[in-house]
């Protein structure tokens, strides 16, 4: 009972706190999570951390011991299309479109190429 | 985009800025019915009217009619309208389907009396041309003269625009009449211009202020209900008490301490402020902003690199000149400067106002909850 109450309190706090951290600066800055895969059933979880330094968007894919540095990010503000390149064990190219620009939980979804594997991806800003 | 909106309803001198994201000023609605409820709540007062259509179906309309503090200044009281009064209402309907509108005028059916009839209070302008009050050492006071009351309100501009831009027509909320003027508002980087235009095109619907988040930066001096300086000279600081938004305060340190390192200060809505006097002008250096708010009406973007230099000058009792230089190289291609004048309201204090009150009052009634909490 106590645990249930605690979890309820945590859930309420998260609901209240989350909107307070809406990020209104560069739309790509922040932590994004989602997945990619070649089929709808075989998915791989991914986390992006991106930051705008005034000239370039820099960052990492899957931060931690196996992180992959992002090599380049191209953004077209006219269409909000995004192209992200990274060099891990295999070259990664993610091309997508930023949607729900004004929303805290905005998304990028599009095509994902990793080595010779092609698929799709979708990430949402945490 | 010409004339795509522009609303700031003027009703016998009282300006009730209605939300362009919520109401569609291109349409009008006329309603006749009986008042069923009056919600005298911040930041928007509502009354509710049962309206019967030709088929006899009764619909309860929610009618927003301004901010209680502004309404009281213009002669309204919570007893101006009573439950059971038959009224005719002219208003602007909400954009979304439903029975909600912004009331432009209200007429009592029984007497034909039109509400919103009181003339707004105006300060005695002659007295306000008196010299600025000073401390015994000759320094200008930013607050009232000794033994008096007063606060600052009514900025001469409702949006922040680069001084080099020339005239740009905007609404009270900072919405451009012509979106093509965006280029002149500020020297945007391409991404920032696209974000600004998006916010303008979507009628500022994502404004954090609608969720009662604080108006940091110059926007704190654009808010309805004004602000007040409390100069604590013995403590080497000036408090800025804000009457609008969420009744916040800000501290400007004037004890000679250096500004912190940008990478080390705790980031907040009001930043880290260090001020010094240059003759009769208070110059305030501000860094350490977070990215959770819009720093001016109209949706100007910024990043954590935002650095403001504010200049406050009081040339006479009734005038405060506010000038701010915006330096955010991640958002703008060069530093730029804008500002406005702010009027002194003598012999009055800031009134109590809480942004959340309306949310609390209306969420349970499903009136504006959707607008405020997405």
Contacts between the chains, C-beta under 8 A, distances in Angstrom:
chain1	res1	chain2	res2	distance
A	19	B	211	5.9
A	19	B	373	7.5
A	20	B	213	6.9
A	20	B	292	6.9
A	21	B	292	6.4
A	22	B	208	6.2
A	22	B	213	7.8
A	22	B	292	5.8
A	23	B	291	5.1
A	23	B	292	6.8
A	24	B	208	6.5
A	24	B	291	5.3
A	24	B	292	6.2
A	24	B	293	6.4
A	24	B	294	6.2
A	24	B	301	6.5
A	24	B	302	7.8
A	25	B	291	3.7
A	25	B	301	6.3
A	25	B	302	6.4
A	25	B	303	4.2
A	25	B	304	6.9
A	25	B	330	7.8
A	25	B	331	7.5
A	26	B	191	6.1
A	26	B	301	7.8
A	26	B	303	6.1
A	26	B	330	7.0
A	26	B	331	7.9
A	27	B	191	7.2
A	27	B	195	6.5
A	29	B	291	7.3
A	29	B	303	7.5
A	52	B	191	7.7
A	52	B	303	6.7
A	52	B	330	6.0
A	53	B	330	6.9
A	54	B	189	8.0
A	54	B	303	7.8
A	54	B	305	6.9
A	54	B	329	5.2
A	54	B	330	3.7
A	75	B	191	6.7
A	77	B	190	4.9
A	77	B	191	4.7
A	77	B	193	7.2
A	77	B	194	3.5
A	77	B	195	7.8
A	78	B	194	6.8
A	80	B	194	7.4
A	101	B	195	7.2
A	101	B	198	5.4
A	102	B	198	6.6
A	102	B	199	6.8
A	102	B	202	6.1
A	102	B	205	6.9
A	102	B	206	3.5
A	103	B	206	7.1
A	103	B	374	7.9
